[in-house]
Each structure stands twice: as structure tokens, then as C-alpha cells.
Amino acid sequence: MLSFQVIEDRAAARAGGPEALAGRLPAVRSSDELAALPDAYYLSTMTRRIFQAGMKHSVINDRWPAFETWFWGFEPEKLMLLSEEQLEAAMQNPDLIRHWGKLRTIPFNAGEMQRVSQLEGGFGRFLADWPDEDLFGLWAWLGKRFQRMGGHSGARFLRLVGRDTFLLTDDVIAALQASDVIDSKPTRKADKQAVNDAFVAWRAQSGRPFAHISRMLSMTVD
């Protein structure tokens, strides 16, 4: 397995130097910062990620203020009570992205988030308390608990809210293979454990969060 210093040096060279590299690293929030964010922020971001899937992200981001207004700031306690009639009215609003299947996730996911929040003292606190050594488990939990949070959406959602996570993009997988961590796409339990162990080792070497290591890895491949 490559040392982290080799990974960082290669990424910095590709980026045009250490300062340029620093500007390309994703923001990561502390556990206290995650816990302090309101549930409405998490539901809004989760829903935005759901709408981003398969669409140009900039289009969704440009429309998001209209979503925030129409859906009352994404307060879960309110949105879990959305009726079919209210969703049908949203389908008539040209300022929104009128995708019925994605709109229907809002009341369901609002209800699930509200239940988790009540049990755990806030959805942000729940995310912050999940052990870093089991990110695959967190992705799987999000995919099972919430609608349209499977595949890459769970990890992408975590990245959007600033919860530290690596991503398994094609470039990251290629870099992990080049680093002799895995031989192929990590679908087996043993391969996932090898990936997790590699990120934990690189974090120990560097003091960097998983999100930074992941981004640097993606920059080391052609």
C-alpha cells in the first residue's frame, strides 16, 4: 500500500502545488458542528441530493431556493404530513423540478428523519456519533432507512452536509487498485474492509479526514 505522503505529493503535483490542492479539498464539519445543524438542513440536503441524481447538479442548485420556499424550509415535522394533493400541486409549479417519484420521497423521508431525531437527540448528532470505522455500514443504513438513498447517494449526501466520508468514484477505485489495496471494485465484505482499513491507516499517517484523502486519491490517476 502506498504511503500517504506519496499520495499527497502526486495530488499536489497534479493540482499545481500544495496551495492549489488545498483549494480543491472538500469541507468537513466537526462532530459538534454536525450536531448543531437543524434537522431541516439535513432533510433539505438529502432531498437536494435525491434530485441531483441523474441530473445536472447546477440546475438543481439553481432551483433549490424555490424548493425551500414551497416546502416550508424543509421542517420534517411539517413535511411528514404532506398529502398527495399537496404533492400534486407541487407538480404544477414550474419553478420546481416536477419529478413525481422524487417528490414523493419528501414526506416519507421527513417522517423517518423525525423518528431518528427524536430517538437520538437530533439527526446531526446521530450522524456524528456513527463510528468512522464503519462508513460502509452508514451508507447501507441510509439506503435502507430512506427512499432513494441507495447507491452512491448516501455517501454523496454525507459529503454535502460535511460529514466526513470517502467516496468510491471510479477514480478512487482505480487509485485503490494502483495502491494494491484491492484488485477490483469492492463488493465483497473482505474488500470493503480492506478499503476501510486503508483509509484508517492513511488518516493515522496524515491527520487528514477521509474526505481529503479520498479527493487526493482521485487526483493521482490519469
Steps between C-alpha positions, in 0.01 A plus 500: 500500500631846411594735780281804540793731425531350153127551441513861621808581292342359184173685561682828566701461180180442302326795665783744439646513850395464865298823509306407188438154646366648825245699301362182345439309824142463627381665820463272804303589812586397854270278704377801698431694181299210356300464820418872503342502155119479493315200361350727232848550357555125475162434339552780250846372411382140476218602269735714290731201460206286391410754232865535393527129422498460123468873438736794458577616853512869412142485371378355830704745707358795305146379567554420866390836645158436341493155664586654838214747468242251372583237762504733805872487561497118510388467861455121538216532748296691240601310189429155641132603479508598131197367316475359149304813405782725618754298304278517193492879542881500507494313170325802347764749616739584212760633746555148637639185340178311435608142558220308670711214631752733661238736641329207669815427701459823696223404748640148548856618562373782721323247721803274524729791582260624766494157665880467499538852633264440791683183598854632459476863606519638148581355161836679492593347833416156363725552197781637714487206740514230233850342519739608224625144474164387361419744221381216276250420774379861510453506122302176519287632788412816306406291198269277703344767720433771241354494152741554207805508725654182360794470263733800522232734636563424867869584479430805281247624754755464779756691295249781437423546870867487596494165680844351439488215251698364211337448161545201274503673164657325203818705552522410869448132424772515233735666749424235764581232246823675402587522871453120537213542746248308285505311169154599376191701589435441873177302514610219734514552875875430508570762233289760679691430820829540313385838366388613844825386658704686236320826564537459876874439455545802272309718745731384781804584285380842393244632746285576197126423489374223272345755263839660431673167454227389262529815290880471487477138392267595216761748376781242476357307204502595131 
